[in-house]
Amino acid sequence: MQKVPFFFKTEFCKCFLPAGGVSSLAFFSAPIERKGISRSQINFASSIYGFVGILSVLVIAIPVFVYGVLEGTLGQGEWFGLLAALLLIAGIYLLYKSVIKKE
């Protein structure tokens, strides 16, 4: 029987487990550490992965909001959601900037 490649296991966890990225990080970081990558580098890369995931949702949401504005179908809740997503992205960006500068 053939061994399942490492990335299949991690992607399976990311897709089907609650908080898949965190679960995958918890279960499968040992093989990455054996390659000489430090735990802090693994965690930082995972946080970038999460940031890009949130950012990609926002990138898709903006054209949808433009369409909603043109059609006049947006309510107050949708604007609140967009504002919350923008604030989340800005907060994460400022956190990264702070960590990079080591403030």
Disulfide bonds with the S-S distance in Angstrom:
none
